Amino acid sequence: MDSIEPNLVPLLWFALCCTVACVAFLVLAGAFPLSSRPDLAGSPVGAALALGNALLLVVLVAGTAWYGLSHLRWTSLVIAGGSVFLFAPGLFHLWPERWRDGRAGLAVLSCMLGGSIAALRAVAGVFPTPA
């Protein structure tokens, strides 16, 4: 296995964060544009959840990309990221219907994105603490 990827634990962390990012993208794709979703745009909580999740997704994608580029081989990034991208829609369809298209799903997604960012920070120190 060392000839393929010597850093197996970072590969698993990368795959986990990449999975969360891909599923989050699929959930958020249904939330935008907000004008097409009166249930979200009509309430300040729904709009804040959608926009906050989009911001968290950008942070997670940037952190995951940096982590992968600094800890893994390029070939491992392509294979792991491609596999995750290929199977993420299957994970999305395992979610209950109300989580895919409502505020409950956006709240769960906020927890998932925040937890992934916190885990990435703890494991790799991707986001340094302010002095």
C-alpha positions as CSV (number, residue, x, y, z in Angstrom):
1,M,0.0,0.0,0.0
2,D,2.9,2.4,0.6
3,S,3.7,2.3,-3.1
4,I,0.2,3.6,-3.8
5,E,-0.2,6.1,-1.0
6,P,2.0,6.2,2.1
7,N,-0.3,8.5,4.0
8,L,-3.4,6.4,4.5
9,V,-4.9,8.4,7.5
10,P,-4.7,11.8,5.7
11,L,-6.3,10.1,2.7
12,L,-9.2,9.0,4.8
13,W,-9.6,12.4,6.3
14,F,-9.5,13.9,2.8
15,A,-12.1,11.5,1.5
16,L,-14.4,12.2,4.5
17,C,-14.2,16.0,4.1
18,C,-14.6,15.6,0.3
19,T,-17.7,13.5,0.9
20,V,-19.3,16.1,3.1
21,A,-18.5,18.8,0.6
22,C,-20.0,16.9,-2.3
23,V,-23.2,16.0,-0.4
24,A,-23.5,19.6,0.8
25,F,-23.1,20.9,-2.7
26,L,-26.0,18.7,-3.8
27,V,-28.2,19.9,-1.0
28,L,-27.4,23.5,-1.6
29,A,-27.9,23.2,-5.4
30,G,-31.6,22.8,-4.6
31,A,-31.6,25.9,-2.3
32,F,-30.4,28.4,-4.9
33,P,-31.4,30.7,-6.4
34,L,-33.3,31.8,-3.4
35,S,-36.0,33.4,-5.5
36,S,-37.1,30.0,-6.7
37,R,-37.5,28.8,-3.1
38,P,-40.2,30.9,-1.4
39,D,-40.0,28.7,1.7
40,L,-36.4,29.7,2.2
41,A,-36.4,33.3,0.8
42,G,-39.6,34.1,2.7
43,S,-38.1,33.7,6.1
44,P,-34.9,35.2,7.4
45,V,-33.9,31.9,9.1
46,G,-34.2,30.0,5.8
47,A,-32.2,32.6,3.9
48,A,-29.5,32.8,6.6
49,L,-29.2,29.0,6.7
50,A,-28.8,28.8,2.9
51,L,-26.2,31.6,2.7
52,G,-24.4,30.4,5.9
53,N,-24.1,26.9,4.5
54,A,-22.8,28.2,1.2
55,L,-20.1,30.1,3.1
56,L,-19.2,27.1,5.2
57,L,-19.0,25.0,2.0
58,V,-16.5,27.4,0.4
59,V,-14.4,27.2,3.6
60,L,-14.5,23.4,3.7
61,V,-13.7,23.0,0.0
62,A,-10.7,25.4,0.3
63,G,-9.4,23.7,3.5
64,T,-9.9,20.2,2.1
65,A,-8.1,21.1,-1.1
66,W,-5.2,22.7,0.8
67,Y,-5.0,19.6,3.1
68,G,-5.1,17.2,0.2
69,L,-2.5,19.1,-1.8
70,S,-0.1,19.4,1.1
71,H,-0.4,15.8,2.5
72,L,-1.2,13.5,-0.4
73,R,0.1,12.5,-3.8
74,W,-1.7,14.0,-6.9
75,T,-2.8,10.6,-8.1
76,S,-4.4,9.9,-4.7
77,L,-6.3,13.2,-4.8
78,V,-7.7,12.4,-8.3
79,I,-8.7,8.8,-7.4
80,A,-10.2,9.6,-4.0
81,G,-11.9,12.8,-5.1
82,G,-13.2,11.2,-8.3
83,S,-14.6,8.2,-6.3
84,V,-16.3,10.5,-3.8
85,F,-17.7,12.7,-6.6
86,L,-19.1,9.6,-8.3
87,F,-20.8,8.1,-5.3
88,A,-22.0,11.3,-3.5
89,P,-25.4,11.3,-5.3
90,G,-26.1,7.9,-3.9
91,L,-25.4,9.2,-0.4
92,F,-27.6,12.2,-1.1
93,H,-30.5,10.0,-2.1
94,L,-30.2,8.1,1.2
95,W,-31.2,11.3,3.1
96,P,-34.9,11.6,4.0
97,E,-36.9,13.8,1.7
98,R,-37.5,16.5,4.3
99,W,-33.7,16.8,4.8
100,R,-33.1,17.4,1.1
101,D,-35.5,20.2,0.6
102,G,-36.2,22.1,3.8
103,R,-34.8,24.0,6.7
104,A,-34.3,20.8,8.7
105,G,-31.8,19.6,6.1
106,L,-30.0,22.9,6.0
107,A,-29.7,22.8,9.8
108,V,-28.3,19.3,9.7
109,L,-26.0,20.4,6.9
110,S,-24.7,23.3,9.0
111,C,-23.8,20.8,11.7
112,M,-22.0,18.5,9.2
113,L,-20.1,21.3,7.6
114,G,-19.1,22.9,10.9
115,G,-18.0,19.5,12.3
116,S,-16.0,18.8,9.2
117,I,-14.2,22.1,9.4
118,A,-13.5,21.6,13.1
119,A,-12.2,18.1,12.4
120,L,-10.0,19.3,9.6
121,R,-8.7,22.1,11.8
122,A,-7.9,19.7,14.7
123,V,-6.3,17.0,12.5
124,A,-4.2,19.2,10.2
125,G,-4.2,22.7,11.7
126,V,-5.6,23.9,8.4
127,F,-7.1,27.0,9.9
128,P,-4.7,28.5,12.5
129,T,-6.0,30.1,15.6
130,P,-5.7,33.9,15.9
131,A,-3.0,35.1,18.2
